[in-house]
Amino acid sequence: MTRTTPARPVSVEAVLPELAALRGRTTRLHPRRERPGVRDSHVGGPMLWPEGEAWPVCDEPHVRETEGYAPDEIRSARAAGVHPPSRPWPRTTPPGPSPYVALAQLFRRDVPGLASGPGGADLVQLFRCPFAHGPHHERRYFLRWRRAEEADRAGRTLAVPPEVPMLRWEHDLPEPCVLHPEEVDTYPWAEGDALPAELIARIDAWDEAQEAAHGTDALSYQYDLSIPPGWRVGGFPSWASTGPMAVDCASCTTPMRLLLTAEGYETDGPAHSWVPLEDRDPSLRGWASIRDAPAVVQPTRLRFGRDRDMHVFVCPAEGGHPPRWVLA
């Protein structure tokens, strides 16, 4: 089934005409719980990974934990509609190196706006280390670019990837989801130096006028008109936790380009104005209007720390330079 973002409640370009020149495009991925195949774009499904190729591992020191969740018990509990039990952490775990958890893979043929990778790669695969690092409990991510045709020619794919026996949190294991990509208009985040100060002041004044007129039903530029929530490719980064920041390539100092945003939740604000038409009951409003709300609001079951978004930036000057991960 396709997914269709509702028309914005207000034309932002009618309210603020200068934003027309800054309009961009982003591809909302709309993950929904199903069983994707190895040659599908997905979150949480099987990777197109040649059988003879080593699975990525993290060999850095990891934070020792006291309790956690077994992946198979997480899957069983989800199938039964209950919460999985936590277990004492085995004294011998986590070992090093530890296999990464596969989060997502995207084929350029499926996802409008997905940039090419090094050497014309048209498939990108995203992974996360299952354990925390350092005193701030940071996470490590890994990006693998491929040419899909070459991966197909490699023959058999890895049937069962390696998996750690315990995860710290239940939400570290993604729920398998197929994608329903949709391109939508998007506008820059209105904070710091992401937009001219005078324009941000006008946006703030408009927001305040909306709140004065409509109270809790007021629209917000940031959450109703500019950047959609959820998994998306390209467009503008949102900066809900950190405020705007410069993201430059560590190898050549070139300003980096946003490749992908991963987010645990697919809605923003009390009105849930970005929820697709296909997931709504038009006779109702707000949360009550969302059909199968838990699966629509948090389809992948993933979380990315206390921050709202995890942005993946890549270098536009040299595709082989390391990506950067920004929790925002």
C-alpha positions in Angstrom: 0.0 0.0 0.0 1.2 3.5 -0.8 1.4 6.1 1.9 0.3 9.7 1.2 1.2 12.6 3.4 -1.7 15.0 3.9 -1.5 18.5 2.4 0.0 20.9 5.0 -2.7 22.6 7.0 -1.3 26.0 5.8 0.8 26.8 2.8 4.0 27.9 4.3 5.1 29.7 1.2 1.9 31.8 1.3 2.7 32.8 4.9 6.4 33.3 4.3 7.0 33.8 0.5 10.8 33.9 0.9 10.8 30.2 1.9 9.9 29.3 -1.7 13.5 29.8 -2.8 14.6 27.4 0.0 12.2 24.6 -0.6 13.8 21.1 -0.7 12.7 17.5 -1.2 12.9 14.6 1.2 11.8 11.0 0.8 9.7 9.8 3.7 10.4 6.0 4.0 7.2 5.1 5.9 8.4 1.8 7.4 5.5 -0.5 8.3 5.6 -3.9 9.9 5.8 -6.7 7.4 8.3 -9.4 6.3 10.8 -7.9 3.8 13.1 -10.0 1.6 16.8 -9.9 1.2 16.4 -7.9 -2.1 13.9 -5.4 -0.6 14.6 -2.0 0.8 13.7 -2.2 4.5 14.3 -1.6 8.2 15.1 -4.6 10.3 15.0 -7.2 7.5 17.6 -9.6 6.0 20.6 -8.0 4.4 21.9 -8.7 0.9 25.2 -9.9 2.2 27.4 -12.4 0.3 27.9 -15.6 2.3 31.7 -15.5 2.0 32.0 -11.9 3.3 32.8 -11.2 6.9 30.0 -9.6 8.9 30.9 -6.2 10.4 32.0 -6.3 14.0 32.9 -3.6 16.6 36.2 -4.3 18.4 36.2 -1.3 20.7 35.8 -1.7 24.5 32.1 -1.7 25.6 30.3 -0.6 28.7 29.6 -3.5 31.1 25.9 -4.0 31.8 24.0 -5.6 34.6 20.9 -6.8 32.8 19.5 -7.1 29.3 17.3 -9.0 26.9 17.9 -12.1 24.7 17.0 -11.4 21.0 15.0 -14.6 20.6 12.9 -13.7 23.7 12.3 -10.2 22.3 11.0 -11.7 19.1 8.8 -14.3 20.9 7.4 -11.6 23.3 6.5 -9.3 20.4 4.7 -12.1 18.5 2.7 -12.7 21.7 2.0 -9.0 22.3 3.8 -8.9 25.6 6.9 -7.4 27.0 10.0 -9.5 27.0 11.6 -10.5 30.4 14.9 -9.0 31.4 17.8 -11.2 32.4 21.0 -10.8 34.5 23.9 -10.0 32.2 26.2 -13.0 31.7 29.6 -12.3 33.3 31.4 -13.3 30.1 29.4 -10.8 27.9 30.0 -8.5 26.1 33.0 -10.1 24.4 35.0 -8.4 21.8 34.7 -8.1 18.9 30.9 -7.9 18.8 28.8 -8.3 15.7 26.8 -5.2 14.6 23.0 -5.3 14.5 21.6 -4.7 11.0 19.3 -1.7 11.0 18.3 -1.0 7.4 19.2 -1.3 3.7 18.1 1.0 0.9 18.3 0.4 -2.8 18.5 3.5 -5.0 15.9 1.9 -7.4 13.3 2.1 -4.6 14.1 5.4 -2.9 13.9 8.7 -4.8 16.7 11.1 -3.8 19.1 8.4 -2.4 22.5 9.6 -3.4 25.0 7.3 -5.1 27.8 5.9 -3.0 31.5 5.4 -3.8 32.1 3.9 -7.3 28.5 4.3 -8.3 27.2 2.1 -5.4 23.4 1.9 -5.4 22.8 0.0 -2.2 23.5 1.3 1.3 23.3 -0.8 4.5 23.2 0.7 8.0 24.3 -1.1 11.2 24.6 -0.3 14.9 26.9 -1.7 17.6 24.6 -3.4 20.2 26.6 -2.1 23.1 27.4 1.3 24.6 30.8 2.9 24.6 32.5 5.2 27.1 31.2 7.1 30.1 28.5 8.8 28.0 27.2 5.5 26.7 27.7 6.5 23.1 26.7 4.2 20.2 28.8 3.2 17.1 27.3 2.9 13.6 28.6 1.4 10.4 27.7 2.2 6.8 28.3 -0.3 4.0 27.9 0.8 0.3 27.5 -1.8 -2.4 26.7 -2.2 -6.1 23.5 -4.4 -5.9 24.3 -6.2 -9.1 27.7 -7.2 -7.9 26.2 -8.5 -4.6 23.7 -10.6 -6.6 26.5 -12.0 -8.7 28.4 -13.1 -5.6 26.0 -16.0 -5.3 24.6 -17.2 -2.0 23.7 -14.7 0.7 24.3 -15.0 4.4 21.3 -16.9 5.8 21.8 -16.3 9.5 24.0 -13.4 10.5 26.0 -13.5 13.8 24.1 -12.2 16.8 25.0 -11.3 20.3 23.3 -13.3 23.0 22.1 -10.2 24.9 21.0 -6.7 24.1 20.9 -3.9 26.7 17.4 -2.7 25.7 14.5 -4.3 24.0 14.4 -1.4 21.5 17.9 -2.2 20.2 16.3 -4.9 18.0 14.5 -3.5 15.0 11.1 -4.8 14.0 11.2 -6.0 10.3 9.5 -3.4 8.2 8.9 -2.8 4.5 9.2 0.7 3.1 6.7 2.9 1.3 8.8 5.8 -0.1 7.2 9.1 -0.8 8.7 12.4 -1.8 7.5 15.5 -0.1 8.5 19.2 0.2 10.6 20.3 3.1 11.9 23.6 4.5 14.9 24.4 6.8 14.9 24.1 10.5 14.2 27.6 12.0 16.9 28.0 14.7 20.4 29.4 15.0 22.0 30.1 11.6 19.9 27.6 9.7 17.9 30.6 8.4 18.4 34.4 8.4 17.6 35.9 11.9 14.9 38.2 10.5 13.1 35.2 8.9 13.3 33.2 12.1 11.9 36.1 14.0 8.9 36.2 11.6 8.4 32.5 12.0 8.4 32.8 15.8 5.9 35.6 15.6 3.6 33.5 13.4 3.9 30.6 15.8 3.0 32.9 18.7 0.0 34.2 16.9 -1.2 30.7 16.1 -0.9 29.7 19.8 -2.7 32.8 20.9 -5.6 32.1 18.5 -5.8 28.3 18.7 -4.3 27.3 22.0 -3.4 23.6 22.1 -4.6 23.1 18.5 -2.2 25.7 17.2 0.1 24.9 14.2 3.8 25.2 14.5 6.3 25.9 11.7 8.8 23.5 13.1 6.6 20.5 13.7 3.7 20.9 11.2 5.2 22.7 8.2 8.9 22.3 7.8 10.4 18.8 8.2 8.4 15.6 8.5 9.2 13.2 11.3 10.3 9.6 10.9 12.8 7.8 8.6 13.7 9.8 5.6 16.3 10.3 2.9 17.8 13.7 1.9 16.2 17.0 2.7 17.1 19.2 5.7 18.3 18.0 9.1 16.2 18.6 12.2 17.9 19.9 15.3 15.4 19.4 18.1 18.0 18.5 20.8 21.2 20.1 19.8 20.4 23.2 17.8 22.0 23.6 14.3 25.6 22.7 13.9 28.2 22.6 11.2 28.9 19.1 10.0 32.2 19.0 8.0 34.1 16.1 6.6 36.9 15.0 9.0 39.1 14.1 6.1 38.8 17.2 3.8 36.7 19.8 5.8 34.0 19.9 3.0 30.5 20.6 4.4 28.8 17.2 4.5 25.4 16.3 2.9 22.6 14.6 4.8 22.1 11.1 3.4 19.6 9.6 5.8 17.7 10.3 9.0 16.6 7.5 11.3 14.0 8.2 13.9 12.2 6.1 16.4 8.8 7.9 16.0 6.7 8.7 12.9 4.6 11.5 14.4 5.2 15.0 15.8 3.1 17.2 18.0 -0.5 16.7 19.4 -2.2 17.0 16.0 -0.1 14.3 14.3 -0.5 16.2 11.1 2.1 14.2 9.2 0.4 10.8 9.6 -0.5 9.4 6.1 -4.0 9.4 4.9 -4.0 5.7 4.6 -3.3 5.4 8.3 -6.1 7.7 9.4 -9.8 7.5 10.3 -11.0 10.8 8.7 -13.9 11.0 11.1 -11.6 11.4 14.1 -8.8 13.8 15.2 -5.4 13.6 16.8 -4.2 10.3 18.3 -7.7 8.8 18.1 -7.6 9.1 14.3 -4.5 6.9 13.8 -5.5 3.3 12.9 -3.3 0.7 14.7 -1.5 3.6 16.4 1.3 1.8 18.1 2.5 0.2 14.8 2.2 3.5 12.9 3.7 5.7 15.6 6.7 3.5 16.3 6.8 0.9 13.6 10.5 -0.1 13.8 10.5 -0.2 17.7 14.0 1.4 17.5 15.2 4.3 19.6 18.2 6.5 19.2 19.2 7.5 22.7 17.5 10.5 24.3 17.7 12.4 21.0 14.9 12.5 18.4 16.9 11.9 15.2 20.0 10.1 14.1 21.4 11.8 11.0 23.9 10.2 8.7 26.1 12.7 6.8 28.4 11.9 3.9 31.1 13.8 2.1 29.9 15.1 -1.3 33.5 15.7 -2.5 34.8 12.1 -1.9 32.4 9.3 -1.3 35.1 7.2 0.3 35.6 9.6 3.2 34.1 8.4 6.5 30.5 9.3 7.2 29.5 11.2 10.3 26.7 10.3 12.7 24.9 13.1 14.5 22.2 12.5 17.2 20.0 15.6 17.1 
